[in-house]
Amino acid sequence: MPRGRILDLLQGGDRRTIGRSDQVAAMVSKAPELFPELMAGLWSEDPLVRMRAADAAEKVTRKNRELLQPYKGELLGLMAETEQQELRWHLAAMVPRLLLNAKQRNLATSLLVGYLEDRSSIVKTCALQGLADLAQDDPSIRPGVIDLLRQATRTGTAAMKARGRRLLVRLER
C-alpha cells in the first residue's frame, strides 16, 4: 500500500464504529514499517481518524509494544492534552506498555488518576486498567493504586466495580 494511504482507510462513517481499524491493525502488524504513518493519525485533524488510528495502534502494540517506544514523549504529551475520550481510553492502554523512567512513570500515573475524573465511564475504567498495569511493574505505586481500585469497587460505575475487583485480585497476589 502506498504511503499516506493507510489513514485514508480510517476516514468516514459513524463515530460509533471502529470503521476499518481492525483491517489497518492487521496490515501494520504484518508491515511494521507502516507504524509511523499509523501513529501520525493520532494527531490527525479528523477526530474519526484519531480515534481509529489509536484503536489500531493499541491493537498492534498488544503484541509488539516496542513499536511505541520511539513515541514515548509524544504519547505522554498527547495523553496530557487530549480531551477526546476515544483517544484517552486507548492512550490509557498504550502508555503503560512503554519503558518509562521514574519521572515519566509519575507523570503517566498522575495523568491516569486525572482520567478517573473524566465524564466517560470507559475512560475511567481504562484508567484503572492502566494504573494497575503500571503498578504491576512498579511496587512503589502499588499501595496507592490498590487504594484507588478499592474505592472504584465501592463507588464507581458497574464497569469500574467489575474491573476494579479483577485488578485487585491480580495486584494483591
matplotlib code that plots the C-alpha trace (Angstrom):
import matplotlib.pyplot as plt

x = [0.0, 1.4, 2.5, -0.2, -3.0, -3.3, -5.0, -7.4, -8.8, -9.7, -11.8, -15.6, -18.6, -20.0, -18.3, -19.9, -17.9, -14.3, -14.5, -11.6, -9.3, -9.1, -8.0, -5.4, -4.1, -3.7, -1.8, 0.5, 1.1, 2.3, 4.3, 5.6, 7.3, 3.7, 3.6, 4.9, 2.2, -0.4, 0.9, 0.7, -3.0, -3.2, -2.6, -5.0, -7.4, -10.2, -11.5, -12.6, -9.1, -7.6, -9.8, -9.4, -5.6, -5.4, -7.6, -5.4, -2.1, -3.4, -4.2, -0.9, 1.1, -0.6, 1.9, 4.6, 4.9, 8.4, 6.9, 5.6, 8.9, 10.1, 6.8, 7.2, 7.4, 4.7, 2.3, 2.8, 2.2, -0.9, -2.2, -1.9, -3.6, -6.3, -9.9, -11.2, -12.5, -11.7, -8.1, -7.9, -9.1, -6.6, -3.7, -4.6, -3.9, -0.8, 1.2, 1.7, 3.4, 6.2, 9.5, 9.3, 11.8, 10.6, 9.7, 7.7, 6.0, 5.0, 3.6, 1.7, 0.3, -0.8, -2.5, -4.3, -5.5, -6.8, -8.6, -10.6, -12.5, -13.4, -17.1, -16.7, -17.1, -15.0, -12.1, -12.4, -12.3, -9.4, -7.6, -8.0, -6.5, -3.6, -2.9, -2.9, -0.6, 1.8, 1.6, 2.3, 5.8, 6.3, 5.9, 6.3, 2.9, 1.1, -0.4, -1.9, -3.3, -4.8, -6.5, -7.9, -9.1, -10.8, -12.5, -13.6, -15.2, -17.3, -18.3, -17.5, -19.8, -20.7, -17.9, -15.4, -16.5, -16.2, -12.8, -11.6, -12.4, -10.5, -7.5, -7.4, -7.1, -4.2, -2.3, -2.9, -1.3]
y = [0.0, 3.4, 5.7, 8.1, 5.7, 3.8, 6.8, 7.0, 3.7, 5.2, 8.0, 8.4, 6.7, 6.9, 7.8, 4.8, 2.4, 1.4, 1.5, -0.4, -0.1, -3.9, -4.1, -1.4, -3.1, -6.4, -4.6, -2.7, -5.9, -7.6, -4.5, -2.7, -0.1, 1.4, 2.1, 5.7, 6.5, 5.0, 6.9, 10.2, 9.6, 10.2, 13.9, 14.0, 16.9, 14.4, 13.0, 9.8, 9.2, 10.0, 7.5, 4.8, 5.2, 5.0, 1.8, 0.2, 1.3, -0.1, -3.4, -3.6, -2.9, -5.6, -8.0, -5.5, -3.0, -1.9, -0.1, 2.5, 3.3, 6.0, 7.9, 8.0, 11.7, 12.5, 9.9, 11.4, 14.9, 13.8, 12.0, 15.3, 17.5, 15.4, 15.8, 13.2, 10.3, 7.7, 8.8, 8.8, 5.3, 3.9, 6.0, 4.6, 1.2, 2.1, 4.3, 1.6, -0.6, 2.0, 1.6, 4.7, 6.2, 7.3, 10.8, 9.6, 6.9, 9.5, 11.7, 8.7, 7.8, 11.4, 11.6, 8.3, 9.4, 12.6, 10.4, 9.0, 12.3, 12.0, 12.1, 8.8, 5.6, 3.9, 6.3, 5.8, 2.1, 2.1, 4.5, 1.9, -0.8, 1.5, 2.3, -1.4, -2.2, 0.5, -0.8, -4.3, -3.1, -0.6, -1.7, 1.9, 3.0, -0.3, 0.7, 3.9, 2.1, -0.6, 2.1, 3.7, 0.3, -0.4, 3.0, 2.2, -1.1, 0.8, 4.0, 3.5, 2.6, -1.0, -1.4, 0.2, -2.0, -5.2, -4.2, -3.0, -6.3, -8.3, -5.9, -6.1, -9.9, -9.5, -6.8, -8.2, -11.6]
z = [0.0, -0.9, 1.9, 3.0, 2.2, 5.4, 7.2, 4.3, 5.3, 8.7, 7.4, 7.1, 8.6, 12.0, 15.3, 16.9, 14.8, 14.5, 10.7, 9.2, 12.2, 12.5, 8.9, 9.4, 12.6, 10.7, 7.9, 10.2, 12.2, 9.0, 7.9, 11.0, 8.8, 8.4, 12.2, 12.0, 9.5, 11.8, 14.7, 12.8, 12.7, 16.5, 15.6, 12.6, 12.4, 11.8, 15.1, 13.4, 12.1, 15.5, 17.4, 14.8, 14.5, 18.3, 18.2, 15.6, 17.3, 20.6, 18.9, 17.1, 20.2, 22.4, 20.8, 19.6, 22.4, 21.3, 18.4, 20.8, 22.5, 20.0, 20.6, 24.4, 24.8, 22.2, 23.8, 27.3, 25.8, 23.9, 27.0, 28.9, 26.3, 24.6, 25.6, 23.1, 25.1, 22.5, 22.3, 26.1, 26.6, 24.0, 25.5, 28.9, 27.5, 25.4, 27.8, 30.4, 27.7, 27.4, 29.2, 31.5, 33.8, 37.3, 36.2, 33.2, 35.3, 37.8, 35.0, 33.5, 36.9, 37.6, 34.2, 34.6, 38.1, 36.3, 33.8, 36.7, 36.7, 33.0, 32.1, 30.2, 32.2, 29.5, 30.1, 33.8, 33.5, 31.1, 33.5, 36.3, 34.0, 33.0, 36.7, 37.6, 34.6, 35.8, 39.4, 38.3, 37.2, 40.0, 43.6, 44.8, 43.4, 44.1, 47.5, 46.1, 43.1, 45.3, 47.3, 44.1, 42.9, 46.3, 46.1, 42.5, 43.6, 46.1, 44.3, 40.6, 37.7, 37.2, 34.7, 37.1, 40.0, 37.9, 36.5, 39.9, 41.5, 38.8, 39.1, 42.8, 42.7, 40.3, 42.3, 45.8, 45.0]

ax = plt.figure().add_subplot(projection="3d")
ax.plot(x, y, z, "-o")
ax.set_aspect("equal")
plt.show()
